[in-house]
Amino acid sequence: MTIDRRLFAGLALSGALASSGSGFAQSHQGHAGHGASASDSPATAAYKAVNDKMHKDMMIAFTGDADADFVRGMIPHHQGAIDMAKVVLAHGKDPELRKLANAIITEQEKEIAFMQAWLKKNGH
């Protein structure tokens, strides 16, 4: 597909999603089914599995409470970041990225704990 055709297709898709009432949910449906193929490297297969799980877990039942919905969606998003960081630690070699991955794990775990406590404190 040429750049012009991709741009047009992307704009058309963006417009369709923007005009729908559930654009967020629809925009994430395209992420489903990234299942690993036989030719995927172990790292690629792991990333695909992590992404599929994260996007599935982020599909929360919205309550209309902006704060609770934000936190309930962010917990699996942060867990996805942790899981991706673990993949790079298992398969990656770059020392700077390994350092970043460890920092992401540490910080995202703290933020998940805060959000879980917030949900409990606020009766969710």
Phi and psi in radians as a Rosetta constraint file:
Dihedral C 1 N 2 CA 2 C 2 CIRCULARHARMONIC -1.281 0.35
Dihedral N 2 CA 2 C 2 N 3 CIRCULARHARMONIC 2.884 0.35
Dihedral C 2 N 3 CA 3 C 3 CIRCULARHARMONIC -1.045 0.35
Dihedral N 3 CA 3 C 3 N 4 CIRCULARHARMONIC -0.752 0.35
Dihedral C 3 N 4 CA 4 C 4 CIRCULARHARMONIC -1.063 0.35
Dihedral N 4 CA 4 C 4 N 5 CIRCULARHARMONIC -0.744 0.35
Dihedral C 4 N 5 CA 5 C 5 CIRCULARHARMONIC -1.185 0.35
Dihedral N 5 CA 5 C 5 N 6 CIRCULARHARMONIC -0.687 0.35
Dihedral C 5 N 6 CA 6 C 6 CIRCULARHARMONIC -1.137 0.35
Dihedral N 6 CA 6 C 6 N 7 CIRCULARHARMONIC -0.735 0.35
Dihedral C 6 N 7 CA 7 C 7 CIRCULARHARMONIC -1.072 0.35
Dihedral N 7 CA 7 C 7 N 8 CIRCULARHARMONIC -0.821 0.35
Dihedral C 7 N 8 CA 8 C 8 CIRCULARHARMONIC -1.075 0.35
Dihedral N 8 CA 8 C 8 N 9 CIRCULARHARMONIC -0.785 0.35
Dihedral C 8 N 9 CA 9 C 9 CIRCULARHARMONIC -1.094 0.35
Dihedral N 9 CA 9 C 9 N 10 CIRCULARHARMONIC -0.727 0.35
Dihedral C 9 N 10 CA 10 C 10 CIRCULARHARMONIC -1.126 0.35
Dihedral N 10 CA 10 C 10 N 11 CIRCULARHARMONIC -0.740 0.35
Dihedral C 10 N 11 CA 11 C 11 CIRCULARHARMONIC -1.151 0.35
Dihedral N 11 CA 11 C 11 N 12 CIRCULARHARMONIC -0.702 0.35
Dihedral C 11 N 12 CA 12 C 12 CIRCULARHARMONIC -1.104 0.35
Dihedral N 12 CA 12 C 12 N 13 CIRCULARHARMONIC -0.752 0.35
Dihedral C 12 N 13 CA 13 C 13 CIRCULARHARMONIC -1.135 0.35
Dihedral N 13 CA 13 C 13 N 14 CIRCULARHARMONIC -0.758 0.35
Dihedral C 13 N 14 CA 14 C 14 CIRCULARHARMONIC -1.044 0.35
Dihedral N 14 CA 14 C 14 N 15 CIRCULARHARMONIC -0.760 0.35
Dihedral C 14 N 15 CA 15 C 15 CIRCULARHARMONIC -1.113 0.35
Dihedral N 15 CA 15 C 15 N 16 CIRCULARHARMONIC -0.723 0.35
Dihedral C 15 N 16 CA 16 C 16 CIRCULARHARMONIC -1.119 0.35
Dihedral N 16 CA 16 C 16 N 17 CIRCULARHARMONIC -0.739 0.35
Dihedral C 16 N 17 CA 17 C 17 CIRCULARHARMONIC -1.188 0.35
Dihedral N 17 CA 17 C 17 N 18 CIRCULARHARMONIC -0.701 0.35
Dihedral C 17 N 18 CA 18 C 18 CIRCULARHARMONIC -1.141 0.35
Dihedral N 18 CA 18 C 18 N 19 CIRCULARHARMONIC -0.564 0.35
Dihedral C 18 N 19 CA 19 C 19 CIRCULARHARMONIC -1.490 0.35
Dihedral N 19 CA 19 C 19 N 20 CIRCULARHARMONIC -0.140 0.35
Dihedral C 19 N 20 CA 20 C 20 CIRCULARHARMONIC -1.532 0.35
Dihedral N 20 CA 20 C 20 N 21 CIRCULARHARMONIC 2.703 0.35
Dihedral C 20 N 21 CA 21 C 21 CIRCULARHARMONIC -1.322 0.35
Dihedral N 21 CA 21 C 21 N 22 CIRCULARHARMONIC -0.321 0.35
Dihedral C 21 N 22 CA 22 C 22 CIRCULARHARMONIC -2.194 0.35
Dihedral N 22 CA 22 C 22 N 23 CIRCULARHARMONIC 0.854 0.35
Dihedral C 22 N 23 CA 23 C 23 CIRCULARHARMONIC -1.006 0.35
Dihedral N 23 CA 23 C 23 N 24 CIRCULARHARMONIC -0.662 0.35
Dihedral C 23 N 24 CA 24 C 24 CIRCULARHARMONIC -1.077 0.35
Dihedral N 24 CA 24 C 24 N 25 CIRCULARHARMONIC -0.853 0.35
Dihedral C 24 N 25 CA 25 C 25 CIRCULARHARMONIC -1.114 0.35
Dihedral N 25 CA 25 C 25 N 26 CIRCULARHARMONIC -0.746 0.35
Dihedral C 25 N 26 CA 26 C 26 CIRCULARHARMONIC -1.166 0.35
Dihedral N 26 CA 26 C 26 N 27 CIRCULARHARMONIC -0.624 0.35
Dihedral C 26 N 27 CA 27 C 27 CIRCULARHARMONIC -1.183 0.35
Dihedral N 27 CA 27 C 27 N 28 CIRCULARHARMONIC -0.419 0.35
Dihedral C 27 N 28 CA 28 C 28 CIRCULARHARMONIC -1.603 0.35
Dihedral N 28 CA 28 C 28 N 29 CIRCULARHARMONIC -0.215 0.35
Dihedral C 28 N 29 CA 29 C 29 CIRCULARHARMONIC -1.116 0.35
Dihedral N 29 CA 29 C 29 N 30 CIRCULARHARMONIC -0.535 0.35
Dihedral C 29 N 30 CA 30 C 30 CIRCULARHARMONIC -1.177 0.35
Dihedral N 30 CA 30 C 30 N 31 CIRCULARHARMONIC -0.277 0.35
Dihedral C 30 N 31 CA 31 C 31 CIRCULARHARMONIC -1.494 0.35
Dihedral N 31 CA 31 C 31 N 32 CIRCULARHARMONIC -0.255 0.35
Dihedral C 31 N 32 CA 32 C 32 CIRCULARHARMONIC -1.272 0.35
Dihedral N 32 CA 32 C 32 N 33 CIRCULARHARMONIC 2.718 0.35
Dihedral C 32 N 33 CA 33 C 33 CIRCULARHARMONIC 1.304 0.35
Dihedral N 33 CA 33 C 33 N 34 CIRCULARHARMONIC 0.536 0.35
Dihedral C 33 N 34 CA 34 C 34 CIRCULARHARMONIC -1.404 0.35
Dihedral N 34 CA 34 C 34 N 35 CIRCULARHARMONIC 0.337 0.35
Dihedral C 34 N 35 CA 35 C 35 CIRCULARHARMONIC -0.674 0.35
Dihedral N 35 CA 35 C 35 N 36 CIRCULARHARMONIC 2.509 0.35
Dihedral C 35 N 36 CA 36 C 36 CIRCULARHARMONIC -1.146 0.35
Dihedral N 36 CA 36 C 36 N 37 CIRCULARHARMONIC 2.483 0.35
Dihedral C 36 N 37 CA 37 C 37 CIRCULARHARMONIC -1.836 0.35
Dihedral N 37 CA 37 C 37 N 38 CIRCULARHARMONIC 2.920 0.35
Dihedral C 37 N 38 CA 38 C 38 CIRCULARHARMONIC -1.065 0.35
Dihedral N 38 CA 38 C 38 N 39 CIRCULARHARMONIC -0.476 0.35
Dihedral C 38 N 39 CA 39 C 39 CIRCULARHARMONIC -1.534 0.35
Dihedral N 39 CA 39 C 39 N 40 CIRCULARHARMONIC -0.077 0.35
Dihedral C 39 N 40 CA 40 C 40 CIRCULARHARMONIC -1.196 0.35
Dihedral N 40 CA 40 C 40 N 41 CIRCULARHARMONIC 2.491 0.35
Dihedral C 40 N 41 CA 41 C 41 CIRCULARHARMONIC -1.222 0.35
Dihedral N 41 CA 41 C 41 N 42 CIRCULARHARMONIC 2.817 0.35
Dihedral C 41 N 42 CA 42 C 42 CIRCULARHARMONIC -0.980 0.35
Dihedral N 42 CA 42 C 42 N 43 CIRCULARHARMONIC -0.673 0.35
Dihedral C 42 N 43 CA 43 C 43 CIRCULARHARMONIC -1.142 0.35
Dihedral N 43 CA 43 C 43 N 44 CIRCULARHARMONIC -0.786 0.35
Dihedral C 43 N 44 CA 44 C 44 CIRCULARHARMONIC -1.088 0.35
Dihedral N 44 CA 44 C 44 N 45 CIRCULARHARMONIC -0.773 0.35
Dihedral C 44 N 45 CA 45 C 45 CIRCULARHARMONIC -1.042 0.35
Dihedral N 45 CA 45 C 45 N 46 CIRCULARHARMONIC -0.725 0.35
Dihedral C 45 N 46 CA 46 C 46 CIRCULARHARMONIC -1.150 0.35
Dihedral N 46 CA 46 C 46 N 47 CIRCULARHARMONIC -0.776 0.35
Dihedral C 46 N 47 CA 47 C 47 CIRCULARHARMONIC -1.064 0.35
Dihedral N 47 CA 47 C 47 N 48 CIRCULARHARMONIC -0.746 0.35
Dihedral C 47 N 48 CA 48 C 48 CIRCULARHARMONIC -1.078 0.35
Dihedral N 48 CA 48 C 48 N 49 CIRCULARHARMONIC -0.760 0.35
Dihedral C 48 N 49 CA 49 C 49 CIRCULARHARMONIC -1.108 0.35
Dihedral N 49 CA 49 C 49 N 50 CIRCULARHARMONIC -0.753 0.35
Dihedral C 49 N 50 CA 50 C 50 CIRCULARHARMONIC -1.088 0.35
Dihedral N 50 CA 50 C 50 N 51 CIRCULARHARMONIC -0.811 0.35
Dihedral C 50 N 51 CA 51 C 51 CIRCULARHARMONIC -1.091 0.35
Dihedral N 51 CA 51 C 51 N 52 CIRCULARHARMONIC -0.775 0.35
Dihedral C 51 N 52 CA 52 C 52 CIRCULARHARMONIC -1.047 0.35
Dihedral N 52 CA 52 C 52 N 53 CIRCULARHARMONIC -0.788 0.35
Dihedral C 52 N 53 CA 53 C 53 CIRCULARHARMONIC -1.118 0.35
Dihedral N 53 CA 53 C 53 N 54 CIRCULARHARMONIC -0.793 0.35
Dihedral C 53 N 54 CA 54 C 54 CIRCULARHARMONIC -1.057 0.35
Dihedral N 54 CA 54 C 54 N 55 CIRCULARHARMONIC -0.826 0.35
Dihedral C 54 N 55 CA 55 C 55 CIRCULARHARMONIC -1.151 0.35
Dihedral N 55 CA 55 C 55 N 56 CIRCULARHARMONIC -0.658 0.35
Dihedral C 55 N 56 CA 56 C 56 CIRCULARHARMONIC -1.102 0.35
Dihedral N 56 CA 56 C 56 N 57 CIRCULARHARMONIC -0.816 0.35
Dihedral C 56 N 57 CA 57 C 57 CIRCULARHARMONIC -1.199 0.35
Dihedral N 57 CA 57 C 57 N 58 CIRCULARHARMONIC -0.431 0.35
Dihedral C 57 N 58 CA 58 C 58 CIRCULARHARMONIC -1.358 0.35
Dihedral N 58 CA 58 C 58 N 59 CIRCULARHARMONIC -0.211 0.35
Dihedral C 58 N 59 CA 59 C 59 CIRCULARHARMONIC -1.396 0.35
Dihedral N 59 CA 59 C 59 N 60 CIRCULARHARMONIC 1.246 0.35
Dihedral C 59 N 60 CA 60 C 60 CIRCULARHARMONIC -1.403 0.35
Dihedral N 60 CA 60 C 60 N 61 CIRCULARHARMONIC 2.814 0.35
Dihedral C 60 N 61 CA 61 C 61 CIRCULARHARMONIC -1.455 0.35
Dihedral N 61 CA 61 C 61 N 62 CIRCULARHARMONIC 1.950 0.35
Dihedral C 61 N 62 CA 62 C 62 CIRCULARHARMONIC -1.236 0.35
Dihedral N 62 CA 62 C 62 N 63 CIRCULARHARMONIC 2.463 0.35
Dihedral C 62 N 63 CA 63 C 63 CIRCULARHARMONIC -1.832 0.35
Dihedral N 63 CA 63 C 63 N 64 CIRCULARHARMONIC -0.270 0.35
Dihedral C 63 N 64 CA 64 C 64 CIRCULARHARMONIC 1.616 0.35
Dihedral N 64 CA 64 C 64 N 65 CIRCULARHARMONIC -0.184 0.35
Dihedral C 64 N 65 CA 65 C 65 CIRCULARHARMONIC -1.561 0.35
Dihedral N 65 CA 65 C 65 N 66 CIRCULARHARMONIC 1.835 0.35
Dihedral C 65 N 66 CA 66 C 66 CIRCULARHARMONIC -1.011 0.35
Dihedral N 66 CA 66 C 66 N 67 CIRCULARHARMONIC -0.682 0.35
Dihedral C 66 N 67 CA 67 C 67 CIRCULARHARMONIC -1.180 0.35
Dihedral N 67 CA 67 C 67 N 68 CIRCULARHARMONIC -0.876 0.35
Dihedral C 67 N 68 CA 68 C 68 CIRCULARHARMONIC -1.129 0.35
Dihedral N 68 CA 68 C 68 N 69 CIRCULARHARMONIC -0.730 0.35
Dihedral C 68 N 69 CA 69 C 69 CIRCULARHARMONIC -1.117 0.35
Dihedral N 69 CA 69 C 69 N 70 CIRCULARHARMONIC -0.691 0.35
Dihedral C 69 N 70 CA 70 C 70 CIRCULARHARMONIC -1.033 0.35
Dihedral N 70 CA 70 C 70 N 71 CIRCULARHARMONIC -0.885 0.35
Dihedral C 70 N 71 CA 71 C 71 CIRCULARHARMONIC -1.146 0.35
Dihedral N 71 CA 71 C 71 N 72 CIRCULARHARMONIC -0.757 0.35
Dihedral C 71 N 72 CA 72 C 72 CIRCULARHARMONIC -1.131 0.35
Dihedral N 72 CA 72 C 72 N 73 CIRCULARHARMONIC -0.539 0.35
Dihedral C 72 N 73 CA 73 C 73 CIRCULARHARMONIC -1.414 0.35
Dihedral N 73 CA 73 C 73 N 74 CIRCULARHARMONIC -0.556 0.35
Dihedral C 73 N 74 CA 74 C 74 CIRCULARHARMONIC -1.317 0.35
Dihedral N 74 CA 74 C 74 N 75 CIRCULARHARMONIC -0.504 0.35
Dihedral C 74 N 75 CA 75 C 75 CIRCULARHARMONIC -1.025 0.35
Dihedral N 75 CA 75 C 75 N 76 CIRCULARHARMONIC -0.920 0.35
Dihedral C 75 N 76 CA 76 C 76 CIRCULARHARMONIC -1.171 0.35
Dihedral N 76 CA 76 C 76 N 77 CIRCULARHARMONIC -0.496 0.35
Dihedral C 76 N 77 CA 77 C 77 CIRCULARHARMONIC -1.115 0.35
Dihedral N 77 CA 77 C 77 N 78 CIRCULARHARMONIC -0.808 0.35
Dihedral C 77 N 78 CA 78 C 78 CIRCULARHARMONIC -1.139 0.35
Dihedral N 78 CA 78 C 78 N 79 CIRCULARHARMONIC -0.690 0.35
Dihedral C 78 N 79 CA 79 C 79 CIRCULARHARMONIC -1.101 0.35
Dihedral N 79 CA 79 C 79 N 80 CIRCULARHARMONIC -0.639 0.35
Dihedral C 79 N 80 CA 80 C 80 CIRCULARHARMONIC -1.074 0.35
Dihedral N 80 CA 80 C 80 N 81 CIRCULARHARMONIC -0.692 0.35
Dihedral C 80 N 81 CA 81 C 81 CIRCULARHARMONIC -1.115 0.35
Dihedral N 81 CA 81 C 81 N 82 CIRCULARHARMONIC -0.717 0.35
Dihedral C 81 N 82 CA 82 C 82 CIRCULARHARMONIC -1.083 0.35
Dihedral N 82 CA 82 C 82 N 83 CIRCULARHARMONIC -0.813 0.35
Dihedral C 82 N 83 CA 83 C 83 CIRCULARHARMONIC -1.123 0.35
Dihedral N 83 CA 83 C 83 N 84 CIRCULARHARMONIC -0.660 0.35
Dihedral C 83 N 84 CA 84 C 84 CIRCULARHARMONIC -1.149 0.35
Dihedral N 84 CA 84 C 84 N 85 CIRCULARHARMONIC -0.695 0.35
Dihedral C 84 N 85 CA 85 C 85 CIRCULARHARMONIC -1.087 0.35
Dihedral N 85 CA 85 C 85 N 86 CIRCULARHARMONIC -0.653 0.35
Dihedral C 85 N 86 CA 86 C 86 CIRCULARHARMONIC -1.168 0.35
Dihedral N 86 CA 86 C 86 N 87 CIRCULARHARMONIC -0.583 0.35
Dihedral C 86 N 87 CA 87 C 87 CIRCULARHARMONIC -1.129 0.35
Dihedral N 87 CA 87 C 87 N 88 CIRCULARHARMONIC -0.795 0.35
Dihedral C 87 N 88 CA 88 C 88 CIRCULARHARMONIC -1.164 0.35
Dihedral N 88 CA 88 C 88 N 89 CIRCULARHARMONIC -0.564 0.35
Dihedral C 88 N 89 CA 89 C 89 CIRCULARHARMONIC -1.169 0.35
Dihedral N 89 CA 89 C 89 N 90 CIRCULARHARMONIC -0.603 0.35
Dihedral C 89 N 90 CA 90 C 90 CIRCULARHARMONIC -1.346 0.35
Dihedral N 90 CA 90 C 90 N 91 CIRCULARHARMONIC -0.547 0.35
Dihedral C 90 N 91 CA 91 C 91 CIRCULARHARMONIC -2.131 0.35
Dihedral N 91 CA 91 C 91 N 92 CIRCULARHARMONIC -0.348 0.35
Dihedral C 91 N 92 CA 92 C 92 CIRCULARHARMONIC -1.473 0.35
Dihedral N 92 CA 92 C 92 N 93 CIRCULARHARMONIC 2.852 0.35
Dihedral C 92 N 93 CA 93 C 93 CIRCULARHARMONIC -2.175 0.35
Dihedral N 93 CA 93 C 93 N 94 CIRCULARHARMONIC -0.333 0.35
Dihedral C 93 N 94 CA 94 C 94 CIRCULARHARMONIC -1.201 0.35
Dihedral N 94 CA 94 C 94 N 95 CIRCULARHARMONIC 2.118 0.35
Dihedral C 94 N 95 CA 95 C 95 CIRCULARHARMONIC -1.071 0.35
Dihedral N 95 CA 95 C 95 N 96 CIRCULARHARMONIC -0.638 0.35
Dihedral C 95 N 96 CA 96 C 96 CIRCULARHARMONIC -1.172 0.35
Dihedral N 96 CA 96 C 96 N 97 CIRCULARHARMONIC -0.703 0.35
Dihedral C 96 N 97 CA 97 C 97 CIRCULARHARMONIC -1.232 0.35
Dihedral N 97 CA 97 C 97 N 98 CIRCULARHARMONIC -0.592 0.35
Dihedral C 97 N 98 CA 98 C 98 CIRCULARHARMONIC -1.144 0.35
Dihedral N 98 CA 98 C 98 N 99 CIRCULARHARMONIC -0.690 0.35
Dihedral C 98 N 99 CA 99 C 99 CIRCULARHARMONIC -1.120 0.35
Dihedral N 99 CA 99 C 99 N 100 CIRCULARHARMONIC -0.787 0.35
Dihedral C 99 N 100 CA 100 C 100 CIRCULARHARMONIC -1.054 0.35
Dihedral N 100 CA 100 C 100 N 101 CIRCULARHARMONIC -0.775 0.35
Dihedral C 100 N 101 CA 101 C 101 CIRCULARHARMONIC -1.040 0.35
Dihedral N 101 CA 101 C 101 N 102 CIRCULARHARMONIC -0.760 0.35
Dihedral C 101 N 102 CA 102 C 102 CIRCULARHARMONIC -1.100 0.35
Dihedral N 102 CA 102 C 102 N 103 CIRCULARHARMONIC -0.707 0.35
Dihedral C 102 N 103 CA 103 C 103 CIRCULARHARMONIC -1.144 0.35
Dihedral N 103 CA 103 C 103 N 104 CIRCULARHARMONIC -0.694 0.35
Dihedral C 103 N 104 CA 104 C 104 CIRCULARHARMONIC -1.074 0.35
Dihedral N 104 CA 104 C 104 N 105 CIRCULARHARMONIC -0.799 0.35
Dihedral C 104 N 105 CA 105 C 105 CIRCULARHARMONIC -1.014 0.35
Dihedral N 105 CA 105 C 105 N 106 CIRCULARHARMONIC -0.859 0.35
Dihedral C 105 N 106 CA 106 C 106 CIRCULARHARMONIC -1.040 0.35
Dihedral N 106 CA 106 C 106 N 107 CIRCULARHARMONIC -0.873 0.35
Dihedral C 106 N 107 CA 107 C 107 CIRCULARHARMONIC -1.230 0.35
Dihedral N 107 CA 107 C 107 N 108 CIRCULARHARMONIC -0.742 0.35
Dihedral C 107 N 108 CA 108 C 108 CIRCULARHARMONIC -1.171 0.35
Dihedral N 108 CA 108 C 108 N 109 CIRCULARHARMONIC -0.613 0.35
Dihedral C 108 N 109 CA 109 C 109 CIRCULARHARMONIC -1.108 0.35
Dihedral N 109 CA 109 C 109 N 110 CIRCULARHARMONIC -0.706 0.35
Dihedral C 109 N 110 CA 110 C 110 CIRCULARHARMONIC -1.098 0.35
Dihedral N 110 CA 110 C 110 N 111 CIRCULARHARMONIC -0.760 0.35
Dihedral C 110 N 111 CA 111 C 111 CIRCULARHARMONIC -1.187 0.35
Dihedral N 111 CA 111 C 111 N 112 CIRCULARHARMONIC -0.655 0.35
Dihedral C 111 N 112 CA 112 C 112 CIRCULARHARMONIC -1.090 0.35
Dihedral N 112 CA 112 C 112 N 113 CIRCULARHARMONIC -0.777 0.35
Dihedral C 112 N 113 CA 113 C 113 CIRCULARHARMONIC -1.044 0.35
Dihedral N 113 CA 113 C 113 N 114 CIRCULARHARMONIC -0.753 0.35
Dihedral C 113 N 114 CA 114 C 114 CIRCULARHARMONIC -1.051 0.35
Dihedral N 114 CA 114 C 114 N 115 CIRCULARHARMONIC -0.822 0.35
Dihedral C 114 N 115 CA 115 C 115 CIRCULARHARMONIC -1.156 0.35
Dihedral N 115 CA 115 C 115 N 116 CIRCULARHARMONIC -0.688 0.35
Dihedral C 115 N 116 CA 116 C 116 CIRCULARHARMONIC -1.108 0.35
Dihedral N 116 CA 116 C 116 N 117 CIRCULARHARMONIC -0.732 0.35
Dihedral C 116 N 117 CA 117 C 117 CIRCULARHARMONIC -1.125 0.35
Dihedral N 117 CA 117 C 117 N 118 CIRCULARHARMONIC -0.696 0.35
Dihedral C 117 N 118 CA 118 C 118 CIRCULARHARMONIC -1.068 0.35
Dihedral N 118 CA 118 C 118 N 119 CIRCULARHARMONIC -0.798 0.35
Dihedral C 118 N 119 CA 119 C 119 CIRCULARHARMONIC -1.032 0.35
Dihedral N 119 CA 119 C 119 N 120 CIRCULARHARMONIC -0.794 0.35
Dihedral C 119 N 120 CA 120 C 120 CIRCULARHARMONIC -1.117 0.35
Dihedral N 120 CA 120 C 120 N 121 CIRCULARHARMONIC -0.812 0.35
Dihedral C 120 N 121 CA 121 C 121 CIRCULARHARMONIC -1.070 0.35
Dihedral N 121 CA 121 C 121 N 122 CIRCULARHARMONIC -0.561 0.35
Dihedral C 121 N 122 CA 122 C 122 CIRCULARHARMONIC -1.760 0.35
Dihedral N 122 CA 122 C 122 N 123 CIRCULARHARMONIC 0.264 0.35
Dihedral C 122 N 123 CA 123 C 123 CIRCULARHARMONIC 1.247 0.35
Dihedral N 123 CA 123 C 123 N 124 CIRCULARHARMONIC 0.567 0.35
